[in-house]
Amino acid sequence: MSELLISNVSYDSGYAEQTVKDHDWFNQIGNLLSGQAKGLLFTKRKIKKFIEKANSLDPQLKTFSNELLVKKLRVKRKFIFHEGFTSDIIAECFAIIREMSFRELGLKHYDVQLTGGWILLNGKIAEMETGEGKTLTATLPACTMAITGIPVHIITVNDYLAKRDAEKMAPLYNAFGFSVGLIQEGMSPEERKKEYACDITYCTNKELIFDYLKDRITIGNQSGYTKLKMENIFSEQSKIDKLILRGLCFGIVDEADSVLADEARVPAIISSESKNNDEEDSIIKAYEIAQLLDKEIDYKITAEKHLIEFTEYGLEHLSLLTDSLTGIWLRKKWREEMVLQALTAIYTYFKDKHYIVQDDKVQIIDENTGRAMPDRSWERGLHQMVELKESVPITSQKEPIARMSYQRFYRRYLRLSGMTGTAKEISKELALVYSLDVVRVPTHRQVQRKFEPYMILETSEKKWETIVNKIIELNKQGCPILVGTRTVEASEYISNLLTQNNLSHKILNARQDKEEAEIILEAGQPGQITVATNMAGRGTDIEINKEVLIKGGLHVIATERNESARIDRQLYGRCGRQGDPGSCIDIISIEDEILKPHIPVMLIEYTTRLINENNKYGLILANLLFKFAQKRAEWIYYRLRMDLLKRDQKLSDFLSFAGYKE
């Protein structure tokens, strides 16, 4: 891979990216076996030898001036070009970077961070426990790659984290003479181009993929960068000058599980406004017709509550209701789809769970992060149906111009790596789809996080009552408490209960996402109570002082199991960081929503009866049901991602056959 990156690509003369191969079964198995084979390179013995090499240079490097450190790192460029990224060369580069980091930032990389950096530079996923300093770890491969002239993208999940990390690490990069770019929402194409031209650029996954799609639109049906260069010579208006990126060279993905898996359920789509009065009239009419239909008689909602199907009687009834209408209503398939979308909006999409209404607009909530996504909209009229449901102004439908799945996009990097605290659950998927092997990095200090015995109550009412009592108990002790919820609705429900009990607290959900960093930073103060949705504050450390350490650290209360065990682990990881004390507990209910789509009603009722009778097997069975529901949900979402990848590939094949680049 180093040869591919260093020798075969000229970054000042080409739009660097990797050709994506068809993702068939044979390739999938090859990726998995290849990842496992490469993982053998990271034996404990080799890691120990690598760390010893880096540490042995410390005494000498401490005597060097800053200027000499810069010169020493620059000299490594020619060795990398001749020998590649060998273990010894990387160790020397990391040792120099670590010494400069201590001088410029006051932060010296731990041995485990050196290990993480080595894993990243070799194009793998470093699974590092939350709080182990992934931001600082990324500087090691970023600087090492930057000295070769290869553009580096450090990709994270939101604008705040990108800006924070870029500004915090800038003194280190600048000390070596590297320019640091930052991409933020709202930037003009000219500003973006300037930032991407830097040696190291911090950006979010969404901004990056959309900038790439804009470049694809600019390139159009050109078969290659060479043709663009020829056009640049003979045309006064060159497309080459309009390109935003320099290509996809080396990417480090922070929170890799969120970006490469959770975000990958839906494709990135660039759309244009499509104002059509007939379409709007059809949407309104479909919504009106949907309200005339009877549940169970005309249509049924499946157990998973994500699929609505017409009955035979319902299809006949729909035909009668639309008999006098013209236009699209004459087409059986279209009228059925329009009314199904309306029913979907009414019965399967809920306010403060799937979306919020803010400033007279429907804003989708990212279920993985708990954040609002004002720039996103649902397809095929669904968004407009939800707007009708909430009685807000109807927006125009969007007409897709360009689209791409995250899976196909990230596979185009010449070298891709990532870091996260929770990757083991999806390690096979990362290997199959992205050829990324997951390597576990040990913690710097022993984890002292304590797990209290989980509590499963028979009703939601008892669950919330128990949670409030637990909060009161901990608050009297002066412990900081973080209460994790799945939805905006649940966060506001527990907030109201706390207010009724005169418990001062702060709430963080999609409505307060602008204050996210400030709220999370204060969450570790003595006696502080913070209620937050799923992933709010991800990437931001909750700092605690000596007073809190004496009291046992931060206490985390999980109020519901998430559809992925990874999200639960992320919540638990908010406490007990860097060897600090901390504790967490699950206080959940058999009535929690995760069970309903995946477990038969009779089995849930039987388990509830056992819990009511204080039968010792009730709690065990309930926990097994929750685990099964999680596994089933994870499998469903995995299939959704794989199906999206297949559809994306078929669409690409079709366009290629038709003579289009993409």
N, C-alpha and C positions, 0 to 999 in steps of 0.2 A: 504493500500500500504506500509506503514511503516513496518508492520509486515512481508510482503513479502520481503522487502529489508533487514531488520535487522535479522529476526529469521530464515528464511527458506533457506538462501543462505550462503554457506561457501566460501568466496572469495579466500582462500588459497588452496581450494581443488576442485574448479569447474570452468567451463567456463560459467559464468553467462549470461543468456539471457532468454527472455520470449518466450514461444511457441506462434506462430502466428496462430490465429484461422481463419477459412474461413470467408471471408468478404461478407456475404450475406445480403440481404435486412433487415432481422430481426436484425442482429447484428448492421447494420448501424443505424437503428432507436434507438436501445438500447444505442449505443454510444452517439447519439445526446441528448437523454433524460437524460442520466447519467451525461453528461457534464453540461446540464442546471441545473440539481438538485444540483450538486456539486458547481455550481456558486453561489447558494444561501448562501453558507458558507461565502462568502466575502461581507457581508453587511457593510454599512458605520459604523454602530455601532460597529461591531466586529473589523473592521480595526482600528477605533479610540481607542478602548480598547487595542488592540495589541500595537499600537504606544505609548500610554500612559504608558503601562507597561515597554517598552524598554527605554523610556525617563526618567522614574522615577529612573532608575538605574544609570544614568549618574553621579550624584554628588559623589556617593560612588566609582564608578569605576575609577574616576579621581584620587583618592587617592592611588590606587593600583599600585604596581610596575609591570613591564612587566612580570616578572616571576610569579607573583600572577595571572595576567590576563590569562596567559597560563594554569596555574593550574586550574583556575576556569572553563575555557572552557573544559579542559580534563575531569573534574568531571562530566560534563553534559552527557558524553558518557553513563554512567550507567543508568542515568535517561531516556535517549532516548531508551535504550534497554528494560527498564521495562515499560515505559509509552507511547513510541512512540513520534512522532513529535507533541506534544501538543502546543497550542498557547503560553502558558506561558514559556515553555522551549525554544521555538524558539526565543521569545522576549529577553530572557536572553542571549542566544547565540549571537544574532545579536547585542545587546548592547555591549558585550565584544569585538566582532569583530570590531565594529564601533570605539570604543575607541583606539584599537590597530592600526587601519587604520589611524586615525588622528596623532598618534605618529610616525608611520613608513612612511606614504605617504604624510602627511599634508592634507589629504582629509577625511572629516567627512560625512558619509552618511546622506542625507536629509531624512525626514520622508517618502517622496514618494519612495525613494530607498529602505527603509525598507519594505514598502508595496510591491514593486516589488519583493524583495527577498523572502518574505513570499509566494507570488504567485508562484514563481519558485520552491521553496522547496516543495510545494504541488502539483507539477506536472501539471502546467498549462502554458498558454501563457500570458505573461505580455505585454500588448500593452502600450508602453511608448513613448511619443513624442520624435522625434529626438532631440538629444542634452541633454537629461535628465540624462545621465551618466549610460548607461546600463553596461559598462565595470566594473565599481565599484560595481554596484548592484549585479552582478554575484558572487562577492567574498563572499557575505553573505551566500547563500545556499551552495556554494562550500566548505567553511570552516566548516560549520555546518555538512554537510554530511561526510566530510573527517575525522572528529573526531571519527566517528563510524567505520572507516576502509574501507568504501565503496569507490571504485575508482570513480573519477569524470572526465568526459570529457566536456570541454568547446569548443564548435564547432562553427567555424565562416567560412566566405566565401573565404578568401584568406590567403596566407602565411604571408603577411605583417601584417595583423591585428592580426593573431595568435601570431606572434613573438612580436609585439608591446605590446599586452595585457599581455602576459606571463611575459615579462621583467618588465613592469610597475607595475604589481601587486605582483611580486615575493617577495619584501621585507615584505609585509604583511603576505603572506603564510609562508615564512621562519621564521618569528617571532614566529609563533605557532609551528614550527618544521615540517611543511608539505613540502614535496618535490614537485617540479614543473617540469613537463615534457613539451616538445615542439616538435611537429611533423612538419617537413618541407619536401618539395619535394626534392628528390634525396638522402634521408637517406637510409642506408642499413637496412636489416631486424633486424640485431643485435642492431643497434642504436635505431630503432623504439621500439623494445621490451623493451629496457632499459627505454625509455621515457614513454611508457605506464605503466610501473611498478611504476611510481610515484603516489603520492596521488592525484594530480590534473594535468591533461594533457590538454594542449591547442593544437587544431588540426583543420584542415579544413575538410569540409564535404566530399570532394572528396578523400583525403588521407585516411580518416577513413573508408569509405565504401570499398575501394579497399584493405585496410589491412584486413578487416573482410572477404572479398571474398578469399583472400590468405589463411586465416585460414581455411575457408570452404574447399578449395582445399586440404590443408594439412590433415584435419580430414577425408576427403574422405567419404566413406560409413559407417563409424563407427556410431553405433546407439546411442552413448552417451559418456560422458567424463569418466565414470567409466571404459569402455573398453580401453580407451586411457591410463588410469592409470595402468591397468593390463598389457597392452603392454609395458608400461614404466618399469615394474618389470622384464618382461621376455625377452625383446628385447634390444640389445645393441644400436640400432638406434631408439630412441624414437620420435614419432611424437609430443609428448607433449612439448618437448624442442624447437620445431620449431614454435610453436604458437606465434604470435606477440602480440595479445591482451590478456587481462585477462577476456574478456567478455564484455557485454554491461550492465552496472549497472545503473549509473545516468548520463544523458546527459542534458546539457544546450545548446540550439541552439540559437546562436546570429543570427540576421537577419532571423528569423524563417520563414517568408513568402517566402523569396527567396529560402531557403534551402528545406523547406517541400512542397512547391508548384511549384515555377518556375523551380527549378532544377529537379523536379520529373516528367517532361514530357518524359524523356528518361531514360532507365535503365543504371546502371553501368555495364560495360562489361570488363572482362579481356580476352585479345585475344593473340594469338601467330601469328608470321609471317607465311604467307602461300605463299611462292614463287612458282608460277606455271606459266610457260611460256604460256601454252595454255589459261589460264584465262586472262593474259595480252593481248594476241592476240585477244581474244574474245571481250574484252573491247574496244580495238582500232577499231575493225571491227564494233561493235555496234555503236560507235560514228560516223564512216564514213557513215553507213547506215542512221542514224538519220538525217544527213545533206542532204541526197538525198530525204527526204520526204517533202511534201508541207503542210504548216499550213492551216487549215480549210478544206483542201481536204482529207489529210491522217489522221489528228489528230486535236483535239480541246483542247484549254486550258479553263478550267472552270472559272467562275467569281471570285472565290476565289484565282485563280492563284497558287494553290498548287496541282492541280490535272490535269493530261493530259490523254486524252482518245483517243484511235484509232477510226476512223470511219470504217464502213464496207469496204469501198473502201481502206482505209489505211491498213487494215488487209490483204486484197488480194494483195495489192502492196508490203507489207512486205514479204509475202510468195513468191512472184516472185523474189524479190531482194535476198532472201536467198536460192532459189531453188537449186543452184549449190554448196552450202556449206554443210559441214559435221559436226559431233560432236554435240554440244549443239544446233546448228541451226536446227537440225532435230526435236527438241522438241518445239512444238508450244508455250507453256507457257513460256519456258525459253527465247526464242528469243524475244517474246513480252516484257517480263520484262526487258531484257538487253537494248533494244532500248528505252523503256520508261524511264529508268534511264538516258540514254544519253540525251533525250529530256528534262528531268527534270533539268539536269545539265546546259543545254544550256539556257532554258527559265525561270526557277524559282529560280535559285541560282545566286546571283550577287556579284561581287567583291566590297569590301568596304561596303557591307551591311551584307551579310551572312558570308563572309570570307575575309581575306587579304592574299596577297602573300608576304611572307617575307623570305629572304635567300633561294629563289628558292623552297619554300614550301607553300602549301595551309594550312592556319591556320584558323580554324572555329572561328567565333566571337560569343560569348555568348550574345544573344540579350537582356538578362535581365541586364547584367552588363557592356556590351560594351567592355569586355576584350577578348583577344585572348586566345584560348585553344589549344596550340601546341600538347598536348597529345591526343586530341580527333580526331576521323575520322568518316565519314559517312559510313553506311553499304552498303552491296550488290553492290559494284562497283561504287557507286555514287561518293565517294571521288576521285577515279581514273579518272572518267569522268570529274570532275571539273579540275583535274590536266591536262588532255588533253586539255581542253578548254583554260587553262592559259599557255599552252606550257611549263610546268615545268616537271622535272623527275617524272615518275609514280612510286609510292610506291607500296609495296606488299599489297595484301588484307589481312585482319585480320580474323583469325579463332577463334570464341568465345570458351573460355574454361569454364568461369563461368559468370553468370549474375544475377542481382537482382535489382528490382525497389527500389527507395528511400522509397516508402510507406511501403513495407514489411520490409526493413532494420530498419527503425526507430521505427517501432512497436515492435521490439525485445528488446528494452531497458526495463529494469525492472521499471525504472521511467524516463520519458522524460518531459522536460519543454522547454520553449523558450521565447525569447523576441524580439520585433520588434516595429517599429513605425507605421506599416501599416498591421493590421491583420483583422480588422472588415469586410472587403470585402470578406474574405475567411473563416470566423469564422465557418460556417456550415461545410465546407469541412474539416477543422482541427478537428472538433468534430466527423464527420462521419468516417474519415480515421484513425486518430491517437488517438481518444478519448481525445483530448486536448480542454479544454474550454478556451476561450479568456476572460481575465479580464482587463478592462481599468484602467490605473493608472493616476490619475490627475497630472497636471504639477506642478513643484515646484513654478514657478512664472507664472503669467498670460501671455498668448501668445499675443505678440504685432504685429504679422505678418499681413501686409496689402495686400489685394488682389485688384489689379487695374482691372478695367473692361476689360474683354477679347476682343481681336480684331480678327475678322475672315475676311480675305481678299479674293477677288475673284480669284486671281492667285498667284502662287508661287513666281513669279517675284516681285509682289507688296509686298508680305509678307517679303521677304528678304530685300527689300528696306526699308520697315518700321522698321524692326529690326535694321538695320544699323543706321538709323536716331535716333532710341531710344537709342542705345548705345552711339552715339555721344553726345546726350543731357545729358545722365547720366554721361558720362566721363568728360564733362566740369565741372560738379558739384563735381568731385573727388570721386564719388561713386564706390566701387568695384562691378563688374558685373559678374554673372555666367550665361552663355548661354548654355542651355541644348538642345542637339540634339539626334535623335534616332539612326543615323547611322554614320559610319566613313566618308562616302561620304558627308553627310550633314555638319559634323563638319569641313571638309576641304573646303567645298564650302563657308561657312560663314567666315572661316579663310582667304580665298583669298580676299573676299570682304573687310574685315577689313584691310588687308594689302594694298589694293588699296586706302583706305581712310587714310593711314598712322596712323592707330591705333595699337599701340603696344599691344600684347596679347600673351597668352599661350594657347596651344591646348593640350587636353588630350583625347586620344582615344586608340584603341587597339595597335597602333604603339608606344605609349609612356607609356605603362602601368608600366614600370619599374620605371618611375619618378613620378608615381601617387601621392604618399603621399606628396612629396615635392611641387608639383604643387598645390595641394589642400590646403596645409598649408599656401601658399602665396596668395591664392585666396581672402582673406579678407582684403588685404592691400589697402590703398587709391588709387583710380584710376586704380586698377588692373582689367584687362579683361581676363576672363578664359572661353574657349569654351570646353565643355566636353560632351561625349556621356552619354547615359542613367544613369547608376548607378556608373559611375566613381567617386571614392572618398567616396563611401558608407562606413560608419563606421568611417570616419575621420572628426573631427570637423574643420569647417572653422572659425578660430579665428579672431575677429575684435577688433580694439583698440578704444580709446575714440574719436579720430578724426573721425573715421567711424561712431561711434554711433551718433555723432552730425549731420552727413550728412544723417542719416536715415537708417544706416546699410547696409547689403548686399542686392543687387537687383538681383532677379532671372528672367530670360527670358526663357520661354518654347517655343520652335519653332515648336512643333508638339505634338499632343496628343498621348500618348502611348496606346498600346493594352490593358493595364490594368490601371485602375484609381489609383491603389496602387503605380505604378511607377511614376505617375504624383505627387502624394502626397509626395513621397520620394524626388522628385526634389524640390518641394515647401519648404519642411522641411529643406533644406540647409540653409535657412535664418530664422531669427526670433527665434533663439534658446535661451533657458534659460531666456526668458523675454526680450531679446534684440530686438531692432526695426529691421525691415526688410520688404521687399516688393517683390511681384512677379506678373508676368503678362503672359498670354498666347497670343502670336501673331502667329496665325496659318492661314492656307489657305484651301479653299474648295477643292483645288487640292491635298491636303495631302493624302498620300497613304492609311491611315487607312480606309478611306471611300470606296475606290474602291472595295474591296472584299465583302463588307457587305451592300452597299446601291445601289439601281437601278440607272443606268446612267441617266435616265430621271428625277429622283427626284433630283439628284445632279445638273443637268443642270437647272432645274427650280429654285432651291435655289440660284444658281449663278446669274441667271437673276434678282431675287429679290434683291440680294446684289448690283448688278450693278445699279439698279434703286433706291438705297438707301431706299428701302421699309423697314419699321420698323420690319416687320415680317421675313425678310430675315435672320437677325442675330439670332433671336430666333429659327427659323427652323434649321439653320445650326448647332447651339449648340445642339439641340435635335438629329440631325443626328449623330454628333460626339459621344454623349452619348450612342445612340443605337448601333453604331459600336463598341464601347468599350464593352458594355454588351454582344454583340454577340461574339466578340473575346474572352472575358473571359469565356463564356459558351463553346466555341469550345475547348479551352485549358483545361477546367475542364473535358470535355468528354474525351480528349486525356489522361489525367492523370488517369481517372477511367478505361478507356479501357486498359491502360497499366497494372494497378493493376489486372484487371480480367485475362489478358493474363498471367501475372506472376503467378497468383494463379493456373491457369489451368496447366501451365508448372510444377509447384511444385507438384500438385496432380498427374500428369502423372508420374513424376519421383518417387514419393512415391509408386505408384501402381507398377512401374517396379522394385521396391526394392532398389531404391537409396535414400540417405538421402536428397539430394537437386539437 
